[in-house]
């Protein structure tokens, strides 16, 4: 609610700054603390976080997707009703090793 009121206040201030009334133009009682040239339109304010998010793209989305897929497969195997002759335990261990290696790869890339 506060953000919307602040946004409305800035919009009203911008609108008032664009109105040219001689009596108000000479009075400092109605002057905006921010010059009209520095007030950013609301649509532009809303677009800025999206631009910042686009600039911070994940450097290795495929690795993140692989980790998520392995974690999902591991969860499915843990809740399986059958042991598959001991192969489930080996598959779970292999998933753990694969996830660990992928995380190490991400850490290595940060260097």
SERO-149128 format. One line per field, with one value per atom (N, C-alpha, C): atom name; x, y, z. Coordinates in nm, 3 decimals. Layout:
N
atom <- (CA, ...)
px <- (X, ...)
py <- (Y, ...)
pz <- (Z, ...)
***
This chain:
111
atom <- (N, CA, C, N, CA, C, N, CA, C, N, CA, C, N, CA, C, N, CA, C, N, CA, C, N, CA, C, N, CA, C, N, CA, C, N, CA, C, N, CA, C, N, CA, C, N, CA, C, N, CA, C, N, CA, C, N, CA, C, N, CA, C, N, CA, C, N, CA, C, N, CA, C, N, CA, C, N, CA, C, N, CA, C, N, CA, C, N, CA, C, N, CA, C, N, CA, C, N, CA, C, N, CA, C, N, CA, C, N, CA, C, N, CA, C, N, CA, C, N, CA, C, N, CA, C, N, CA, C, N, CA, C, N, CA, C, N, CA, C, N, CA, C, N, CA, C, N, CA, C, N, CA, C, N, CA, C, N, CA, C, N, CA, C, N, CA, C, N, CA, C, N, CA, C, N, CA, C, N, CA, C, N, CA, C, N, CA, C, N, CA, C, N, CA, C, N, CA, C, N, CA, C, N, CA, C, N, CA, C, N, CA, C, N, CA, C, N, CA, C, N, CA, C, N, CA, C, N, CA, C, N, CA, C, N, CA, C, N, CA, C, N, CA, C, N, CA, C, N, CA, C, N, CA, C, N, CA, C, N, CA, C, N, CA, C, N, CA, C, N, CA, C, N, CA, C, N, CA, C, N, CA, C, N, CA, C, N, CA, C, N, CA, C, N, CA, C, N, CA, C, N, CA, C, N, CA, C, N, CA, C, N, CA, C, N, CA, C, N, CA, C, N, CA, C, N, CA, C, N, CA, C, N, CA, C, N, CA, C, N, CA, C, N, CA, C, N, CA, C, N, CA, C, N, CA, C, N, CA, C, N, CA, C, N, CA, C, N, CA, C, N, CA, C, N, CA, C, N, CA, C, N, CA, C, N, CA, C)
px <- (0.083, 0.000, 0.088, 0.195, 0.282, 0.343, 0.384, 0.447, 0.350, 0.226, 0.130, 0.099, 0.094, 0.072, 0.191, 0.311, 0.429, 0.429, 0.390, 0.385, 0.281, 0.166, 0.061, 0.111, 0.178, 0.231, 0.329, 0.416, 0.513, 0.442, 0.338, 0.263, 0.191, 0.131, 0.063, 0.164, 0.280, 0.383, 0.429, 0.444, 0.485, 0.377, 0.252, 0.141, 0.133, 0.146, 0.141, 0.259, 0.373, 0.491, 0.474, 0.394, 0.375, 0.268, 0.186, 0.081, 0.145, 0.111, 0.169, 0.062, 0.062, -0.028, 0.061, 0.049, 0.140, 0.147, 0.034, 0.036, 0.112, 0.099, 0.168, 0.315, 0.345, 0.481, 0.576, 0.526, 0.611, 0.611, 0.517, 0.507, 0.590, 0.661, 0.739, 0.660, 0.537, 0.455, 0.416, 0.402, 0.360, 0.474, 0.593, 0.707, 0.737, 0.769, 0.806, 0.951, 0.984, 1.122, 1.215, 1.157, 1.234, 1.195, 1.291, 1.256, 1.183, 1.091, 1.010, 1.097, 1.211, 1.299, 1.362, 1.364, 1.425, 1.323, 1.196, 1.092, 1.080, 1.093, 1.089, 0.945, 0.897, 0.763, 0.748, 0.627, 0.599, 0.630, 0.594, 0.619, 0.769, 0.849, 0.994, 1.049, 0.993, 1.036, 1.008, 0.893, 0.856, 0.944, 0.993, 1.073, 1.216, 1.266, 1.406, 1.443, 1.364, 1.403, 1.410, 1.324, 1.328, 1.455, 1.499, 1.624, 1.740, 1.741, 1.848, 1.848, 1.730, 1.721, 1.774, 1.746, 1.796, 1.948, 2.005, 2.150, 2.220, 2.147, 2.205, 2.164, 2.171, 2.131, 2.220, 2.161, 2.233, 2.341, 2.468, 2.573, 2.567, 2.510, 2.505, 2.367, 2.265, 2.131, 2.116, 2.195, 2.185, 2.231, 2.336, 2.385, 2.282, 2.222, 2.118, 1.999, 1.961, 1.850, 1.887, 2.012, 2.056, 2.052, 2.095, 2.091, 1.946, 1.856, 1.715, 1.658, 1.694, 1.644, 1.697, 1.824, 1.882, 1.818, 1.792, 1.727, 1.586, 1.517, 1.382, 1.386, 1.481, 1.495, 1.530, 1.618, 1.658, 1.536, 1.455, 1.334, 1.239, 1.223, 1.135, 1.188, 1.319, 1.378, 1.365, 1.379, 1.368, 1.227, 1.129, 0.990, 0.937, 1.024, 0.982, 0.948, 0.853, 0.810, 0.894, 0.985, 1.064, 1.213, 1.294, 1.438, 1.514, 1.451, 1.510, 1.641, 1.641, 1.756, 1.882, 1.868, 1.984, 2.028, 1.972, 2.013, 1.964, 1.855, 1.805, 1.909, 1.970, 2.072, 2.192, 2.233, 2.345, 2.308, 2.184, 2.139, 2.132, 2.086, 2.082, 2.222, 2.316, 2.455, 2.513, 2.479, 2.527, 2.468, 2.342, 2.279, 2.351, 2.377, 2.449, 2.584, 2.659, 2.791, 2.778, 2.678, 2.658, 2.621, 2.531, 2.492, 2.613, 2.692, 2.813, 2.910, 2.929, 3.020, 2.968, 2.839, 2.783, 2.798, 2.777, 2.795, 2.941, 3.032, 3.174, 3.209, 3.146, 3.169, 3.124, 3.009, 2.962, 3.057, 3.108, 3.203, 3.332, 3.378, 3.502, 3.489, 3.372, 3.351, 3.351, 3.322, 3.320, 3.460, 3.563, 3.701, 3.750)
py <- (-0.118, 0.000, 0.125, 0.124, 0.241, 0.271, 0.165, 0.185, 0.248, 0.203, 0.258, 0.403, 0.438, 0.578, 0.664, 0.611, 0.686, 0.706, 0.604, 0.613, 0.716, 0.713, 0.811, 0.951, 0.965, 1.096, 1.150, 1.062, 1.106, 1.144, 1.068, 1.098, 1.231, 1.255, 1.382, 1.496, 1.475, 1.580, 1.610, 1.509, 1.530, 1.604, 1.568, 1.635, 1.781, 1.806, 1.944, 2.025, 1.962, 2.034, 2.074, 1.999, 2.031, 2.137, 2.164, 2.265, 2.402, 2.492, 2.626, 2.723, 2.753, 2.851, 2.962, 3.083, 3.191, 3.213, 3.206, 3.232, 3.123, 3.000, 2.890, 2.883, 2.928, 2.921, 3.006, 3.116, 3.203, 3.163, 3.080, 3.038, 2.913, 2.910, 2.791, 2.692, 2.729, 2.642, 2.514, 2.519, 2.403, 2.342, 2.384, 2.336, 2.191, 2.113, 1.974, 1.967, 1.878, 1.867, 1.812, 1.750, 1.692, 1.763, 1.811, 1.876, 1.779, 1.832, 1.749, 1.671, 1.726, 1.658, 1.532, 1.521, 1.404, 1.299, 1.327, 1.230, 1.128, 1.002, 0.892, 0.842, 0.823, 0.769, 0.633, 0.605, 0.481, 0.359, 0.363, 0.248, 0.220, 0.326, 0.307, 0.250, 0.293, 0.240, 0.091, 0.048, -0.093, -0.176, -0.118, -0.194, -0.215, -0.131, -0.140, -0.271, -0.326, -0.455, -0.567, -0.564, -0.667, -0.658, -0.537, -0.518, -0.570, -0.538, -0.586, -0.738, -0.798, -0.944, -1.007, -0.943, -0.997, -0.990, -0.887, -0.872, -0.970, -1.026, -1.122, -1.264, -1.299, -1.433, -1.538, -1.653, -1.768, -1.807, -1.816, -1.850, -1.994, -2.085, -2.227, -2.286, -2.245, -2.295, -2.446, -2.502, -2.646, -2.726, -2.678, -2.747, -2.738, -2.621, -2.606, -2.698, -2.707, -2.797, -2.942, -2.978, -3.117, -3.149, -3.056, -3.077, -3.097, -3.012, -3.024, -3.157, -3.200, -3.328, -3.445, -3.439, -3.547, -3.551, -3.434, -3.431, -3.487, -3.458, -3.511, -3.663, -3.713, -3.857, -3.925, -3.862, -3.919, -3.929, -3.825, -3.825, -3.936, -3.953, -4.059, -4.197, -4.216, -4.346, -4.372, -4.267, -4.284, -4.328, -4.284, -4.318, -4.437, -4.502, -4.620, -4.734, -4.814, -4.923, -5.049, -5.051, -5.170, -5.136, -5.234, -5.212, -5.245, -5.312, -5.350, -5.427, -5.518, -5.607, -5.533, -5.425, -5.349, -5.239, -5.237, -5.135, -4.995, -4.986, -4.855, -4.786, -4.859, -4.800, -4.751, -4.829, -4.787, -4.663, -4.659, -4.544, -4.418, -4.433, -4.318, -4.265, -4.356, -4.314, -4.246, -4.297, -4.235, -4.095, -4.078, -3.945, -3.848, -3.894, -3.808, -3.764, -3.858, -3.825, -3.728, -3.751, -3.663, -3.522, -3.511, -3.379, -3.309, -3.383, -3.325, -3.274, -3.352, -3.310, -3.187, -3.181, -3.064, -2.939, -2.953, -2.837, -2.794, -2.890, -2.855, -2.784, -2.825, -2.758, -2.612, -2.588, -2.449, -2.367, -2.430, -2.359, -2.329, -2.422, -2.404, -2.285, -2.271, -2.163, -2.025, -2.018, -1.891, -1.836, -1.918, -1.874, -1.775)
pz <- (0.000, 0.000, 0.000, 0.077, 0.083, -0.053, -0.123, -0.253, -0.350, -0.349, -0.442, -0.409, -0.280, -0.243, -0.284, -0.267, -0.308, -0.459, -0.531, -0.677, -0.719, -0.654, -0.684, -0.652, -0.538, -0.500, -0.602, -0.653, -0.754, -0.883, -0.919, -1.041, -1.028, -0.911, -0.888, -0.890, -0.828, -0.827, -0.969, -1.051, -1.190, -1.267, -1.244, -1.313, -1.270, -1.140, -1.092, -1.143, -1.157, -1.206, -1.350, -1.425, -1.566, -1.588, -1.485, -1.497, -1.476, -1.560, -1.551, -1.503, -1.374, -1.315, -1.260, -1.312, -1.271, -1.121, -1.049, -0.905, -0.831, -0.877, -0.811, -0.853, -0.972, -1.022, -0.939, -0.885, -0.804, -0.658, -0.617, -0.477, -0.455, -0.344, -0.311, -0.227, -0.189, -0.104, -0.177, -0.308, -0.385, -0.466, -0.440, -0.518, -0.481, -0.582, -0.561, -0.512, -0.417, -0.371, -0.479, -0.581, -0.690, -0.819, -0.895, -1.022, -1.114, -1.192, -1.282, -1.380, -1.416, -1.511, -1.452, -1.320, -1.255, -1.214, -1.232, -1.195, -1.306, -1.269, -1.365, -1.379, -1.501, -1.519, -1.451, -1.403, -1.330, -1.416, -1.544, -1.631, -1.642, -1.646, -1.654, -1.524, -1.410, -1.280, -1.272, -1.321, -1.316, -1.408, -1.516, -1.612, -1.565, -1.479, -1.437, -1.369, -1.275, -1.215, -1.318, -1.420, -1.522, -1.604, -1.632, -1.706, -1.624, -1.495, -1.407, -1.400, -1.394, -1.388, -1.516, -1.631, -1.757, -1.764, -1.704, -1.706, -1.613, -1.516, -1.421, -1.458, -1.579, -1.621, -1.558, -1.538, -1.485, -1.587, -1.544, -1.640, -1.690, -1.610, -1.649, -1.617, -1.691, -1.660, -1.679, -1.772, -1.796, -1.675, -1.609, -1.489, -1.378, -1.361, -1.258, -1.287, -1.413, -1.451, -1.426, -1.451, -1.428, -1.279, -1.196, -1.051, -1.007, -1.057, -1.021, -1.067, -1.188, -1.239, -1.157, -1.120, -1.037, -0.899, -0.841, -0.710, -0.718, -0.827, -0.848, -0.865, -0.944, -0.964, -0.832, -0.755, -0.626, -0.533, -0.532, -0.449, -0.492, -0.623, -0.673, -0.634, -0.642, -0.605, -0.456, -0.375, -0.230, -0.190, -0.267, -0.234, -0.314, -0.388, -0.463, -0.368, -0.407, -0.318, -0.334, -0.429, -0.457, -0.449, -0.409, -0.395, -0.523, -0.615, -0.744, -0.728, -0.637, -0.617, -0.574, -0.499, -0.452, -0.547, -0.665, -0.763, -0.725, -0.651, -0.608, -0.521, -0.429, -0.341, -0.421, -0.521, -0.606, -0.689, -0.738, -0.817, -0.730, -0.605, -0.513, -0.486, -0.465, -0.441, -0.565, -0.682, -0.806, -0.824, -0.789, -0.796, -0.701, -0.579, -0.483, -0.538, -0.597, -0.653, -0.770, -0.855, -0.971, -0.927, -0.830, -0.779, -0.718, -0.642, -0.582, -0.688, -0.794, -0.902, -0.975, -0.998, -1.065, -0.979, -0.850, -0.760, -0.756, -0.758, -0.763, -0.893, -1.001, -1.130, -1.124, -1.061, -1.046, -0.958, -0.852, -0.764, -0.839, -0.920, -0.995, -1.091, -1.151, -1.246, -1.178, -1.049, -0.977, -0.951, -0.966, -0.939, -1.039)
***
